[in-house]
Each structure stands twice: as C-alpha cells, then as structure tokens.
Amino acid sequence: MVGTQLNWDEYATAWARLHGGFDPRKAAPVVRGWLRFAYHVGYVLGRIRVGPTAVTVAGVLLCVCVPVFAVRPVDGPFLGALFVLLAGVADSVDGAVAVVTGRTTRLGYVYDSVADRIGEAAWLVAFWLVGAPGALAAAGGALSWLHEYVRARAVSAGMREIGAVTVGERPTRVLVALGGLLVAGLAGLIEPDLAAGTITMAAAVWVLLAGFGLGQLLAAVRRALIEAG
C-alpha cells in the first residue's frame, strides 16, 4: 500500500476528477492550504494503514459529541466548537486517505455523504439545545439537505459537473457551526442569557446562506441541463 500512495500533484489531479474538475492547485490560498493539510494527514494515515471508513466513522462520533458537550455550563459551546473543528478535519481527511491510497469507491462516497448529513443534523441539534428556535434549526437542516439532494438528482439527470460552487456548501456549514458555537460561548461568558440569542443569529445565518446557495445551485442546474439537451 505504501508504495502506491500518490504525491501531491497526483493527488490533486485525482481529487479534481472526483470533484467536478475543480483543481485544488488553482484554489484560493486558504482552500489550497486546507486541502494540502488534509493530503498530508491522509498520507500519514495511509502509511500506518488507517482506512478511510475508519476516519469517516470517527468523524460521525465527533459530530455526535457536539450536542452532548455543547449543553455543559460555561464551557459547553467551546467544547462543541472544538468537536466541530475535529469533525471538519476528519471529513476532509477520510477522502484524502481514500484518494492517496487509491481506495476511492462509490460505496465510500455514499458513506461519506450520509456521514455529512448526520453530522450537520447533530450540529443543528446543538444549536437548538444552546437556545436557537427548533424551527430555525430544522429549516437550516432541510435547506442544506435539499442543496445536496438537488445536486445528486441533477447529476443523475445528466449534469456532468457540480453545477456551481455556492455560498451554502459544506465548508460554509462547518464555519457557521464552528463560529456560531464559539461566539455563543463568548457571549455566555459575558451574560448567560446572551448565548441563546447569539446561537439564534448563527442559525439564521445558516438558513440564509443555505437558501441563497440553493437558489444559486438551482439556477446552475437549470442552465446545465438545458445546455445538455
């Protein structure tokens, strides 16, 4: 296995092929840096024979920890944010392990997508437990799920690429969950009642970005499918 692992350029080419032709070597510096970080971690895990499925399972478990710990007094939201960060790393690394070691499979892609949806649901449950309205958290989850469902159905209908990179993509959700819990934790240190209002604003940002991103995606899907005939 070790001898067959890909170097960075080979990895970037393979990664682009799996992500609608988006070349990570041409991405913005922050995105490129994050993907290189995931590549190096995945390379190390591949060398010690840690499989992508194990990383995916670990990521789901980290996500489940978010609502469990987010409700702790004082430091709960901070712990929740930490687990979101670790889960976000795992989400990038599982795919990196698969690509680096040449173990990408269609089944693994399905597992990864299901794990992402479970994780996002757990984060929104944490938002609700910290104080966001349940309806707002549910709307965020529904819009994010619909975003991924529309893309999957469009690809099945003949769209050859990802359609559009929208403002409501998975990395945005990670950042909103991470930032929302961190700011809620800071607000709670000033005044405990402020945490609920702050996490409500974070949930509202999630909903707005998810809704706008869905609109962007629908427009791109319509254009792509009309062009495809």
N, C-alpha and C positions, 0 to 999 in steps of 0.2 A: 504493500500500500504506500509506504513512504516514498519509494522511488517513482511512483506515478503522480505525485502531487504537482499541482500547477504552480508556476511562478506568477508574479503579479500581472504581467501582460497577458499571459494565457488565461488567467482567472478573469481579468476584465473583459476579455473577448467572450468567454463563456457566459459571464454574468449578463453582458449586454444581450446576448442571444436569448436569454431567459426572461429579459425584462423589456421586450418590445424594441430592441435595438438601441436603448439608452446606454451610451458608453460612459462608464464611471470615470474614465481618464479625462473626459471633457466636462465633467460636472463642476459645479461651484466648489471653491476650496474647502468649505466646511463639509459638504456632501462627499467630496473625494476623500477627504481625511477620514471621515467616519467609515467609509467603505474600505479604505486601506486598513484601518484599525480592525474591522471585522475580518478582513482577509488574514491578517497576521495571527489573530486569535484562533481563527478557524484552522490555519496551517499548523499551529502548535497542537491543537486538539486532535487534528488528523494524525499527527505523528505519534501521539500516545493512544491512538485507536479509539477515540471517543466518537461515536456515530452521531449523525445529525438528528436522529429521532430522540436520542437521549437528551440533546440540548433543547429540542422542542418541548419535551415533557418537563424539563427543568424550568423553561420559560413559563409554562402554564402554571406550575406550582408557585412560582414567584408572583404571578398575577393574582392568584388566589390569596396570597398573603397580604395584598394591598388592602382590601376591605377589612380583613381580620385585624390588622395592626392600625389602620387609619383611625379607628374609633378610640384608641387609647388616649387618656387625658394628656394634655400638654404636648407630648412629642409624637402623638399618633399620625397627624398629617405628614410630618417629616419622615417617619418610618415608611408610610405609604409611598411617598415620593421616591425614597431610596429603592423600594421594591419595583416601582415603575421603571426606574432607570436600569436596574439589573435585568428586568424582563425585556426592556428595549434592546439591551446588549445581546441577550440570548436570542431574540427574534432575528437580529442581523447575523449572528454567528452560526445559527443552525444551517441557514442557507449557504454561508461561506464554507462550512465544513463539507456540505454536500458537493459544492462545486469544486473545491480544492481537491477532494479525494475522488472525484468522478463518480459520486453516488447519488446524483440527482435522479429522481423518479417521479412519475406522475402521481403516484400514491403519496409520496413525500410532500408534493406541492399541495395536495388536498389536506393532509395533516396540518401543514403549516398555516393554511388559510383558516381551518377550523380553530386552531390554537389562537390565532389572532383575534377571531371573533369572541372566543371565550374570555380572552384577556381583556378586551375592551369592555365587555359586559361587567367584568369584575371591577374595573376602574370606575365605571359609572355607578356601580353599587356603592363603592367607596364614597363617591361624590354625594350620593343620596344619604348615606349614613352620617357624613360630616355635616349635612344640612341643606343640600340642594333639593328642590322640589322633585318628587318622583317622576312627575310628568315630563319635566325638562330633561332629566337623565334618560328616561325612556325614549324621548324624541331624538336625543343625540345618538343613542344606540341604533334606533330604527333608520335614521338617515345614513349613518355610517355603513350599516348592513346593506341598505339599498344601493349605496355607491358601489360596493363590491359586487353585488348581485347584477346590477346593470352591466358592469364591465364584463363579467363572466358570460352573461347571456349574449352580449354583443359579439364577443369572440366566437361563441358557438354559432352565431348567425353569419359569421364571415368577416368580422373586423380583424385585420391582420396584426395590428399593433395595440398598444394600451389605450389608444384614443386620445387621452390628454393627461398631462401631469397637473392635477388640480390642487386647489388650496386645502382640500379636505382629505388628503392622502394619509396613509398610516403614520408616517413620521410626524405629521401635524398633530394627530391624535395623541401620540406619545408625548409631544412637547406640551400640549394643553393639559394632559393629565399630570405630568411632572410639575409644570409651572403652577397649575391650579392648586395642587396639594401643598407645594412649598409656600405659596403666598397665603393660603388659608392657615397654615401653621404659624407663619409670622404674624398674621392678623390676630390669631388666637392668643399669642403671647401678649399682645397689647390689650386686648379685651376679648374674653372667650366668646362672646356673642358675635363678634365680627367674623369668626371663621365660617359660619353658615352663609352669611351674605357674600363673602369672598368666593366660596366654592360655588355659590349660585351663579355668580358672574362668570366663573370659569366654565360652568356647564352651558351658559348662554353663548359663550364664545365658541364652544364645541359645536352647538347646534347651528349657529350662524355660518361657521366655516364649512360644516358638513353640508348644509343646504346649498350654499353657494357653489361648493365643489361639485355637488350632484348636478346642478344646473350646467356647469362647465362640461362635465362629462357627457350629459345628455346631448348637448349641442355638438360635441365632437363625435359622438356615436352616430348621430343623425347624418352628419356630413360624411363620415367614413362609409357608412352603409349605402348612402345614396351614390357615392362615387364607385363603390364596389358593384353597383347594379343589383 
